[in-house]
Amino acid sequence: MTRIQRGIKVTLVTIAVNMVLAFIKVFTGLIGHSYALVADGVESVTDVFTSIVVFGGFKIGAKPPDENHPWGHGKAESLAALFVALILCIVAVGIAIQSIKEIASPGFAPAAYTLIVLVGVIFSKELLFRFLLKKSKDLDSLALKADAWHSRSDSLTSLAAFIGISISLLGGEKYVSADNWAALFASGIILFNGLKILKSATNELMDTMPDPEVEARIRDIAKGVEGVTGVEKCRVRQSGPGFFLEVHIEVDGNISVYHGHETAHQVKKALMESDLGVIDAVIHIEPADSQGT
């Protein structure tokens, strides 16, 4: 099974789980008079929507390079992650606004059975988060990682709802708005995760250099090839799970063009065969005594 097929399978499982949980939370919250649980359910509805976006990102990202997209379609996954992040931020603001309104004019205390539902929801969402995070690492997918943290934020909002409902039930009328305060707190968690994912997705789309460890590995691999005396420049851009590289290597300026070309070929081969996930590499040769351009 290919990476894309595995990613799609994971996403379909996520969509099915979130659809069930969203229905349970919204329905229970409405009949149990818990706005925190309804808000939590709405957040799960966005989970379904964003998982569909991630699904689309995988499908598009799997397309090979073509005349209009010579670098491939890997950025589709980054765009999917960006979209997920924006949805998270919008949902967070919406929940916060509604929570403040509910705090200003509190209604009924939530029903006790909403706590039982929340225990099951928290357990389910935490399992889903761990499952998605593991798969995002296995498949090296930012979009899946974004979806995983979306699930974790859902788990935390459920926990906040549990605490708020518990306080409402134990504290009586004076603490009936605790449920709404829990929903407000949950919105802050959602917004934090949304901004965190937004930063990562934006960095990929803007071709920000990856972690210094990645560049260091590339330089070490290039320097390990016979005939390379140094690495003058190393530019890296990420596309989906892989990298496009531009590496300027230094070689003895007195060797023939043929030998210089052969050295560059060996550097490219070493990089392509590494575990870094290099999609393509352009190797430029500089004489060792040159400053480069």
C-alpha positions in Angstrom: 0.0 0.0 0.0 1.4 3.4 -1.0 1.9 6.4 1.3 -1.1 8.1 -0.3 -3.4 5.1 0.0 -2.4 4.7 3.7 -3.0 8.4 4.3 -6.5 8.2 2.7 -7.4 5.2 4.7 -6.4 6.9 8.0 -8.4 10.0 7.0 -11.6 7.9 6.2 -11.3 6.3 9.6 -11.0 9.7 11.2 -14.1 11.1 9.3 -16.2 8.1 10.5 -15.2 8.5 14.1 -15.7 12.2 14.2 -19.2 12.0 12.6 -20.4 9.6 15.3 -18.9 11.7 18.1 -20.2 15.0 16.7 -23.8 13.7 16.6 -23.5 12.3 20.2 -22.2 15.5 21.6 -24.5 17.9 19.9 -27.6 15.8 20.6 -26.7 15.2 24.3 -25.7 18.9 24.8 -29.0 20.1 23.4 -31.3 17.8 25.5 -28.9 18.1 28.5 -28.7 22.0 28.5 -24.9 22.1 28.2 -23.5 24.8 25.9 -20.0 23.5 26.6 -21.0 20.1 25.2 -22.8 21.7 22.2 -19.7 23.8 21.5 -17.6 20.6 21.8 -19.9 18.9 19.3 -19.6 21.8 16.9 -15.9 21.5 17.1 -16.2 17.8 16.2 -18.3 18.8 13.2 -15.4 20.9 12.0 -13.2 17.9 12.6 -15.3 16.0 10.0 -15.0 18.9 7.5 -11.2 19.4 8.0 -10.6 15.6 7.7 -12.4 15.9 4.3 -10.0 18.7 3.4 -7.0 16.6 4.4 -8.4 13.8 2.3 -8.4 16.2 -0.7 -4.9 17.3 0.1 -3.6 13.7 -0.1 -5.4 13.0 -3.4 -4.1 16.2 -5.0 -0.6 15.9 -3.5 -0.3 12.4 -5.0 -0.5 13.7 -8.6 2.8 13.5 -10.4 4.5 16.6 -11.9 3.0 18.0 -15.1 3.6 20.9 -17.5 2.0 23.5 -15.2 3.4 22.0 -12.0 7.0 20.9 -12.6 7.6 20.7 -8.9 4.7 18.3 -8.4 1.6 18.9 -6.2 3.0 18.2 -2.7 2.1 21.7 -1.5 -1.5 20.6 -1.6 -0.9 19.0 1.8 0.4 22.3 3.2 -2.6 24.1 1.8 -4.9 21.5 3.5 -3.1 22.1 6.8 -3.4 25.9 6.3 -7.2 25.5 5.7 -7.6 23.3 8.8 -5.7 25.9 10.9 -8.0 28.8 9.6 -11.1 26.8 10.4 -9.8 26.1 13.9 -9.3 29.8 14.5 -12.7 30.8 13.2 -14.4 28.1 15.3 -12.5 29.3 18.4 -13.6 32.9 17.9 -17.3 31.8 17.3 -17.3 29.6 20.5 -15.7 32.4 22.5 -18.4 35.0 21.4 -21.2 32.7 22.2 -19.7 31.6 25.5 -19.5 35.3 26.6 -23.2 35.8 25.7 -24.1 32.7 27.7 -22.1 33.9 30.7 -23.9 37.2 30.7 -27.3 35.5 30.8 -26.9 32.0 32.2 -29.7 29.5 31.7 -30.3 26.0 33.1 -27.8 23.8 34.8 -26.7 20.9 32.6 -28.0 17.4 33.2 -25.8 15.0 35.1 -25.8 12.3 32.3 -23.8 14.7 30.1 -20.8 13.8 32.3 -21.0 10.1 31.3 -21.1 11.0 27.6 -18.0 13.2 28.1 -16.0 10.5 29.7 -16.5 8.3 26.7 -15.8 11.2 24.3 -12.6 12.2 26.0 -11.3 8.6 25.9 -12.2 8.2 22.2 -10.7 11.5 21.1 -7.4 10.8 23.0 -7.1 7.4 21.3 -7.8 9.1 17.9 -5.2 11.8 18.6 -2.5 9.2 19.4 -3.5 7.1 16.3 -3.3 10.2 14.0 0.0 11.5 15.5 1.7 8.1 15.0 0.4 7.9 11.4 1.5 11.5 10.7 5.1 10.5 11.8 5.0 7.3 9.8 3.8 9.1 6.7 5.7 12.4 7.4 2.5 14.4 6.7 1.9 17.9 8.1 -1.8 17.7 7.1 -2.3 14.5 9.2 -0.3 16.1 12.1 -2.7 19.1 11.9 -5.6 16.8 12.0 -4.1 15.0 15.0 -3.8 18.2 17.0 -7.3 19.1 16.0 -8.4 15.9 17.7 -6.3 16.7 20.7 -7.9 20.1 21.0 -11.3 18.4 20.8 -10.2 16.1 23.6 -9.2 19.1 25.7 -12.4 21.0 25.0 -14.3 17.9 26.2 -12.2 17.8 29.3 -12.9 21.5 29.9 -16.6 20.8 29.4 -16.5 17.9 31.9 -14.9 20.2 34.6 -17.4 23.0 33.9 -20.4 20.7 34.1 -19.1 19.1 37.3 -18.7 22.6 38.9 -22.2 23.6 37.7 -23.8 20.5 39.2 -21.9 20.5 42.5 -22.0 24.3 43.1 -25.7 24.8 42.4 -27.3 28.0 41.0 -24.4 30.3 41.8 -22.1 28.2 39.6 -24.5 27.5 36.7 -22.3 29.5 34.3 -19.3 27.3 35.0 -20.4 25.3 31.9 -20.1 28.4 29.8 -16.7 29.4 31.3 -15.5 25.9 30.3 -16.7 26.6 26.7 -14.7 29.9 26.8 -11.6 28.1 28.0 -12.0 25.5 25.3 -12.1 28.2 22.7 -8.7 29.4 23.9 -7.2 25.9 23.5 -8.6 25.6 20.0 -7.2 29.0 19.0 -3.8 28.2 20.3 -3.6 24.9 18.3 -5.0 26.7 15.2 -2.3 29.4 15.3 0.4 26.7 15.9 -0.6 24.8 12.8 -1.0 28.0 10.8 2.6 28.9 11.5 3.9 25.5 10.4 1.8 25.4 7.2 2.7 29.0 6.3 6.4 28.2 6.7 6.1 25.3 4.3 4.2 27.3 1.8 6.8 30.1 2.0 9.7 27.6 1.5 11.1 28.3 4.9 14.3 26.3 5.5 13.5 23.1 7.5 15.1 22.2 10.8 18.9 22.8 10.9 19.4 19.1 11.4 18.0 18.4 7.9 20.5 20.8 6.3 23.3 19.4 8.4 22.5 15.9 7.2 22.5 17.0 3.6 25.9 18.7 4.0 27.3 15.6 5.7 26.1 13.3 2.9 27.5 15.6 0.2 30.9 16.0 1.9 31.0 12.2 2.3 31.3 11.7 -1.5 34.8 11.3 -2.8 36.1 14.4 -4.5 33.9 16.9 -2.6 36.1 19.3 -0.6 33.2 21.3 0.9 29.6 22.5 0.5 29.3 26.2 -0.4 25.5 26.5 -0.4 22.6 24.4 0.5 19.0 25.4 -0.2 16.1 23.2 0.8 12.4 23.5 0.0 9.8 21.1 1.3 6.9 19.8 -0.8 4.6 17.5 1.1 6.7 14.8 2.8 9.8 15.3 0.5 12.4 17.9 -0.3 13.8 19.6 -3.4 17.5 20.6 -3.0 20.0 23.0 -4.5 23.5 22.1 -3.3 26.7 23.9 -4.4 29.6 21.6 -3.8 33.3 22.5 -4.0 35.8 20.3 -5.9 39.4 20.6 -7.1 39.4 23.3 -9.7 42.0 21.4 -11.8 39.9 18.3 -12.5 38.2 17.9 -15.9 34.6 18.8 -16.6 33.8 15.1 -17.0 35.1 14.3 -13.5 33.3 17.3 -12.0 30.1 16.2 -13.6 30.6 12.6 -12.3 31.2 13.9 -8.8 28.0 15.9 -8.9 26.1 12.8 -10.1 27.5 10.8 -7.2 26.4 13.5 -4.7 22.9 13.5 -6.2 22.7 9.7 -6.1 23.8 9.7 -2.4 21.2 12.3 -1.5 18.4 10.6 -3.5 19.2 7.2 -1.8 19.2 8.7 1.7 16.3 8.4 4.1 15.6 12.2 3.9 12.9 11.8 1.3 14.7 13.8 -1.4 12.4 14.2 -4.4 15.0 15.9 -6.6 18.4 17.6 -6.2 20.2 20.2 -8.4 24.0 20.0 -7.8 26.2 22.9 -8.8 30.0 22.7 -8.9 32.3 25.3 -7.6 36.2 25.2 -7.8 37.5 24.9 -4.3 39.4 28.2 -4.5 36.4 30.1 -5.7 34.1 32.2 -3.5 31.0 31.0 -5.5 28.1 33.0 -6.9 
